[in-house]
């Protein structure tokens, strides 16, 4: 019998945090869950998976050569048997009600894709932490065409395994998750909803091996991110006179301001992207005039926060 949820979990070189990620799945209040762990040519992880024998249904797949996170997720999607899939990178965590709260929106059939509110941490989370930074923007499909505000750990959706083309683009070195969400919406009609409770932790640890962290603070990496952003914007055009089109211009400006500072070796706040998301969204939704956007972004980047 097929499970209700399949958790897609790519991993490489992080046995300690993989164990923590799997523990967070084992503690879910939903019982009917499988995990597909894809080891992307890292060291053997069978001993980590073995720790959960009897607690979790875990399938471990090993890539013989490193093929990247998109291909690792796609390998897991090809094997996922669940009615729904969720995404969990090996350095992130779920809270116990994560899947249950997403399923409350998915099971009635009114949504195909749910993004939960997600706490962002610049270091490993502990139970005593006061969490102040979040991916907590409500569903706004027009704004989702400007920038991505749904990290993989936030997403739970109807299983796209058998949908043509519903895979992560392995040719995109970065922003492949944003491309996937827009693909599901545009090509497969997925309807989106937001679970407003914080049920996941997205770690943005400064010494992490995550490509997205490198891209934020390295000129070459950030230029690659900018190129991917432009590629995705071209794939999913918006009306020239739309608010999304205007805010894509602010997106260009944001990238130019960041590149200027990186080239000048300015130390940027570690979680500046998440803060800028909120500046852009507040402007997009009319909380302050559009012409304040550039100054607010510049002030944030120069704050050292």
Buried (B, 14 or more C-beta within 10 A) or exposed (E): EEBBBBBBBBBBBBBEBBBBBBBBBBBBEBEBBBBBBBBBBBEEBEEBBEBBEEEBBBBBBBBEEEBBBBBBBBBBBEBBBBBBBBBBBBBBBBBBBBBBBBBBBBEEEEBBBBBBBBBBBBEBBEEEEEEEBBBBBBBBEBBBBBBBBBBBBBBBBBBBBEBEEBBBBBEBBBBBBBBBBBBBBEEBEBBBBBBEBBBBBBBBBEEBEBBBBBBBBEEEBBBBBBBBBBBBBEEBEBEEEEBBBBBBEBBBBBBEBBBEBBEEEEEBBBBBBBBBBBBBBBBBEEEEEBEEBEEBBBEBBEEEE
